[in-house]
Amino acid sequence: MLSSRPITRRSLLRAGGTAAIGGLLVATSVPAFGKDQDGAERQRQKLAEVEELQRRLIPGWKTPNGWPAETASDAGGTIWTREVPGTAVALTVRDGEPRALLEYVIQRFSLDIHALTAADIRAFDAAERGEAPTGNHASGTAISLLPGHYPKGGKEMFEFEVTAVRDILKSCSGLVAWGGDRSSQSQGFFYLNVPPGSTDLAAWANRRDSAREQLGTPGILQAGF
């Protein structure tokens, strides 16, 4: 029986990892039954191009939270720059479930603590390396908000701001870690602390999709969505 659940943009991107490249790989690797030799050669060339793109974009190592690093954004991989609904932010992170979660953090932070713009956020950074949580920037699964205002190890947030962050984290069901809980990190630093394929992450994203469909709006959602 066909599911009656609406197909959403997030559900199309759930695969994560090399979804965009993988989809193109499948499309170009279908046998060319009934086609001439020139057509088959064009398919082989296209397949080689896709494989080369994959090698160039995915260096083969993972960031500390288990997500594959990529070398560039907006280049055919899974990391893209898109506007965050309800804010003045254009966010460069990994599409699919990671984006849904990090967009939610930004929406709530902008509403409850400080209105953000694109200049206030450090997101995907291919140059980031190492075992520290900041290494997650290289997989598009981490964001640093107001990095100039919240230095590493600092405690600049007011009590009401910390309370607001705690509420955001609670609404994220423990899927997002906060730099304020680590003495070596910034209070503006947030990152996914679950690996690809997490059923908890998928369940959270499904609940958010359902809430947005019921509300009929793609905008900011408060706690308890």
Number of C-alpha atoms within 10 A of each C-alpha: 3 4 6 6 7 10 10 12 11 17 15 12 18 17 18 21 23 19 18 17 18 17 11 16 19 10 13 19 12 9 10 13 8 8 9 9 10 9 13 15 12 12 18 14 13 17 18 14 14 18 16 12 15 20 13 14 21 20 12 11 13 18 24 21 20 16 23 22 29 30 18 20 19 12 11 17 24 25 30 19 16 15 13 22 16 14 19 15 22 16 24 25 29 29 26 22 25 27 24 20 20 25 22 23 21 28 25 23 19 19 17 16 18 14 15 18 16 16 11 15 21 19 26 29 23 17 12 15 17 11 11 13 23 23 24 31 27 29 30 31 33 30 27 21 25 19 16 12 14 20 16 18 15 16 13 15 16 10 9 11 15 16 13 17 22 13 16 23 18 14 19 21 11 15 19 22 18 20 21 22 12 14 12 14 20 26 27 25 26 27 26 25 20 19 15 19 14 11 11 13 23 17 12 18 22 17 12 18 21 16 16 16 13 9 12 9 11 13 14 18 17 14 13 11 12
